[in-house]
Amino acid sequence: TSSYIRVNTVYKSLIKSIYICFISLINPVLSCRISSVFFGGGTPSLAQPSTITAVLETVSKHTRLSDDAEVTLEVNPTPAGKDRLKDFKAAGVNRFSIGVQLNDGHLRILGRDHDSQHALWTVSEARTLCPGLVSVDVMFALPGQSVKSWETELKKLLLVCDHHVSLYQLTLERGMQLFKLVDSGELSVPGDNVTAVMYNSARGVLEKAWFSSIRGNTVSEHNIGYWRGCQYIGVGPGTFMHIHYCSKYFSDLQHIFGVLENVQELGLRCSWEGLALLDSILPTMLLELEMFFKKQYTSRKTDLQRDR
């Protein structure tokens, strides 16, 4: 929600957007089973629990929402966010994703409205409500952060979290206050080489703590769907979706990719339908390419060992 928009307006618009998305855009997949619902965007915990309930009821009404579906809510770890976790659990949420930084100096630089203790309290409450189903998001390559301080913070975090940690490198966007401070030279962030060392050191810390990219029953249904190129629906500002479009898109590729009048008039290399097709197959293509190159690498490594 936004302080500049009436809550009722946002609520009605959200439900309408979901309805239009289901009925108008993805009719071919309405019969599919929905295995996960993710409320993201940074601060969905600002919404009323009743909004979460209404969204889940809308999804269930128009699709086959699994009884054991994973329902994740991103939580802002403020005292207000912590106090509402029980209400969100009652609304249907069974998994929480919490952004955590344990350095108060970094939190101030990032402009966060909480401190590290608030974050720890929120994680503790979430783990009590949803044991084993709490993921923690942590950023690195922050202003003034060193490899050693990053490793220390990560090790402390592992003592209080479940077995799901997501690492995010800080991204500076134009218009952000932090971007202006870095751009002016008032603050500095680690360079690419140091950032790469941070990432590799984090992998070492996680592996020593028995973490891996995918670990046992701690795997998120939501995340694994991305990695496997599964279909997903995105609703709301700045979201996108990945749908396996039906065979009609493949019936005439020339018609899709180049000869439509609107494509030529706009000077595009591809029609909107073609872009939709490319977007739908890109994750699958990337996954197949990754598997292909892994197979090639393994085969070449075996040949080299044999030659020795």
Buried (B, 14 or more C-beta within 10 A) or exposed (E): BEEEEEBEEBBEEBBEBBBEBBEEBBEEBEEBEBBBBBBBEEBBBBBBBEBBBBBBEBBBEBBEBBEEBBBBBBBBBBEEBBEBBEBBBEBBBBBBBBBBBBBBEBBEBBEBEBBBEBBBBBBEBBBEBBEEBBBBBBBBBBBEBEBEBBBBBBBBBBEBBBBBBEBEBBEBEEEBEBBEBBEEEEBEBBEEEBBEBBBEBBBEBBEEEEBEEEEEEBBBBBBBBEBEBBBBBEBBEEEEBBBBBEEEBEEEEEEBBBEBEEBEEEEBEBBEBBBBBEBBBEBBEEEEEEEEEEEEEEEEEEEEEEEE
